[in-house]
Amino acid sequence: MNIILLGPPGAGKGTQAKKLEDKYGLKQLSTGDMLRAEIAAGTDLGVQAKQIIDRGDLVSDDIIIGMISSRTEQDDCQNGVIFDGFPRTVAQAEALENMLSDKGQRIDAVIELKVDEEALVGRLENRIAEMKAAGQEVRSDDNAETLRHRLATFREQTAPIIPFFADKDMLRTVDGMQAIDAVEAAIDAVIDEAKTAS
Ligand code: AMP
């Protein structure tokens, strides 16, 4: 089973993806985490990506598609994947569909976490305060100014994948402003529906 979690930065995709990993034996693939690992390892890709990420822009489709394509070949992805932060453009969405269909697989559910953008800035400020209090390192793109740019990037480049999947009747929308447990229950219901359909 392959699931896409879709939503603007700070919508709670990562939190929910972790829960799904444990429950359904799927592998969470976060392209943001993969890029941050490249930065931490000091690779050429990491050096290139850091500037783009810190601005709140998108890394090129070619790089992202290549990264996902080789990662999904690995053993831990064979039960299925929760895509978190990918696809972020229509070109990435089309590439993913082709990649999966080559393997005789498909996207089973696209789950949009719908959130109020203004509330996201407040959520981010809380997250930063919590991380600092816990002595954790705060992401270099986690600040109010970059978040606003990341939100604009989402609206301009990522939001078009919502009608792309809706037109194929693959999109299911969950109210991401609810409490974490309620969001989780709503996602479970979508996955149950997708399982029954498959
Ligand atoms: P995230 O952790 O998903 O919020 O991603 C952090 C940053 O990594 C984004 O703001 C982008 O600069 C970059 N990034 C992550 N995933 C993608 C993707 N699928 N396509 C392009 N850029 C991405």
Residues whose N, C-alpha, C, O or C-beta is under 5 A from the ligand:
A	BS01	AMP	P9 T31 G32 D33 L35 I52 I53 G56 D57 L58 V59 I64 D84 G85 F86 P87 R88
